[in-house]
Amino acid sequence: MQEIYLDNAATMPILKEVLAEITETYQADYANPSSLHSKGYEVEKKMTKSREHLAKILGVSASEIFFTSGGTESNNLAILGIARANRQKGNHLLTTAIEHPSVLEAVRHLEKEGFVIEILPVDPAGRVDIEELLSKIRPETILVSVMAVNNETGVMQDIEAIAQRVKAVRCDIIFHSDCVQAFGKVRMPMLKNVDSISLGAHKIGGPKGIGLFYLKKGIKIEALLFGGKHQSGLRPGTENYPAVRAFELAAELAIAGQQQHFIKAEQIRQLFLNELSVQGVDYRLNAPLELSSPFIINIGLPDIRAEVLLHALETEGIYISTGSACQSKKNRISHVIEAIRAEYPEGSIRLSLGYQTSEAEVRQTAVLMAEKIKQLRRFVRK
Amino acid sequence: MQEIYLDNAATMPILKEVLAEITETYQADYANPSSLHSKGYEVEKKMTKSREHLAKILGVSASEIFFTSGGTESNNLAILGIARANRQKGNHLLTTAIEHPSVLEAVRHLEKEGFVIEILPVDPAGRVDIEELLSKIRPETILVSVMAVNNETGVMQDIEAIAQRVKAVRCDIIFHSDCVQAFGKVRMPMLKNVDSISLGAHKIGGPKGIGLFYLKKGIKIEALLFGGKHQSGLRPGTENYPAVRAFELAAELAIAGQQQHFIKAEQIRQLFLNELSVQGVDYRLNAPLELSSPFIINIGLPDIRAEVLLHALETEGIYISTGSACQSKKNRISHVIEAIRAEYPEGSIRLSLGYQTSEAEVRQTAVLMAEKIKQLRRFVRK
């Protein structure tokens, strides 16, 4: 059975070129970059090159780039690290109801440390109301965190505009953006008014276990981990150069192919939705197309339990999701689907495209999905 | 030039079998173990198998095993996580002067959070005096942390005896042991009285970026990272199954070959030291052989600057270290060498053996080292 993998927002298969590179690097550059001998120094130099390359891709300085174990750690470092280090300036934090759990739970944890948190609702499209956000800023506000692309619905926020407006209220408010689902998929926000961002390699065909944290020079932060003086002391632990190199290559490929990937994803998304209509499937978009990443399609289906459809499709070798992998096992409506007040929360599914996803794959998915939906509805209505 | 790599305590080259396995796993088992579909579930099942296998190797339950990004994160999770979660029981922490920076700096950070820390000195062998340690226990003591094998000198502590004596004073004191340099090298302490340990994969021929944290059931702990419900919520973030599987295999191979590796390392260490004597090199052992891991040889050389010798040897393709890679760039005497009051702190070097290190390699190293030392001394004495 041909496998059709449509859960690339949970994790994208590692790219062939990236796999070849990490395999080579494991062997050639195994030394510890912190070792004093030339073998370590060679790896340190290569590590610096990777850091510089990623910095260049993001339009920032190499000294502003830190490697972490992934998007979750990067978001935690941003939220916990910035809040704790800037506490003397204030204790108020602002974020949105549709953030990734690694932002939301970090923020909620800070409540226990005496911070006051405010979680903004979103409109039915999943968008933050900028005016409302601005109205919540207090003299004690130190940090605002808004994600660039939502991992469940794909909805995009205008990060540049939000960051600029926040900074216009008070330039010393720190602005973080979780860009894990944006990088290599949609246009990244300019980082002019954005003080920190999070990226993860395995969402763009890189390996798991490696993430990036960008922090603008001059922003105060407290480390989450303590130890050796690696990475300016902000993130100790033996540097994982093979993974860093693989991340660099995945990023390079993602950026080089971005325009082509984006156009292809848009076409595939449209083709899928057209095919669903042709097949007579009734669905609601859980985010407006023009406001969403084309790599994420989240739709609500009436009279369908998403999980049942998911399992019906997997018997055909088609893999979709009901939302974030981080939450899916909880077996209840996700906080994002709740926040957008989706019309069919129980019947909301997510298909997420990879660079390799083909038109034939989504066409077949639409046809089989229509079939399964008919079967399931018959069953429901008996 | 044939390369002789003797810095395996900093990082060991990835084993061929492990590399083949991780490469295969990257491709076959790329799905996110938290995904709801069967492809994710298959990886989750495999992840559980790896966890169970590692638990069995350690003689503990699978539910007591957590995967982290490495030894540094595991040690931080132990120190910060246990101290913060048990603060209502007391605020006093006890550790030793020769711990890894990821323990020492975590403990020092806790001082800023209001904990009282006590760092025990060691004797010139690098050993903790158990009676002295016990005498420092107060009613407020909640955590004692003693490493099993020191990463710089290789000195071993009798962790079982220390843990047992600590528990005899008060059974609710939590005992942590950094076992990063012990696992797969020397006999691991029984975990009966040990509540938590840290391991890292890349010290035994596994990949970088993956570590293990064992926490005895029932011990209270606070997470360092917040997010999804992965790993019982203690350590969120997409699970890095390829690295976990590679770690499992490296551990399996390390344990299967342990006796043989240990005997071989003892022989190689003795051969190296004999050869040094034959070559007329004057040296002091920085840890008694009978109390040390045979994988780590730390010696002090009179009238030699360790760093200069290290660079002289690297021109011959021989890679040694002056101490911990985590600290070596700081270019000063390490805290461990200071703590043991080494006779020749400036001239202290570390050779650390891997499973692949051969007799021929260390013999050649001894010969070339003797040569370089003569040249350098001539230079010094001019």
Interface residues (C-beta under 8 A of the other chain):
Chain A: E3 Y5 D7 A10 T11 P13 I14 L19 I22 T23 Y26 Q27 Y30 A31 N32 S34 S35 L36 H37 S38 K39 G40 T68 S69 G70 G71 T72 E73 N75 N76 L80 H100 P101 S102 E105 A106 R108 H109 G200 H202 P207 K208 G209 I210 L224 L225 F226 G227 G228 K229 H230 P236 G237 T238 E239 N240 Y241 P242 A243 E307 L310 H311 L313 E314 Y319 I320 S321 T322 S324 A325 C326 Q327 S328 K329 K330
Chain B: E3 Y5 D7 A10 T11 P13 I14 L19 I22 T23 Y26 Q27 Y30 A31 N32 S34 S35 L36 H37 S38 K39 G40 T68 S69 G70 G71 T72 E73 N75 N76 L80 H100 P101 S102 E105 A106 R108 H109 G200 H202 P207 K208 G209 I210 L224 L225 F226 G227 G228 K229 H230 P236 G237 T238 E239 N240 Y241 P242 A243 E307 L310 H311 L313 E314 Y319 I320 S321 T322 S324 A325 C326 Q327 S328 K329 K330
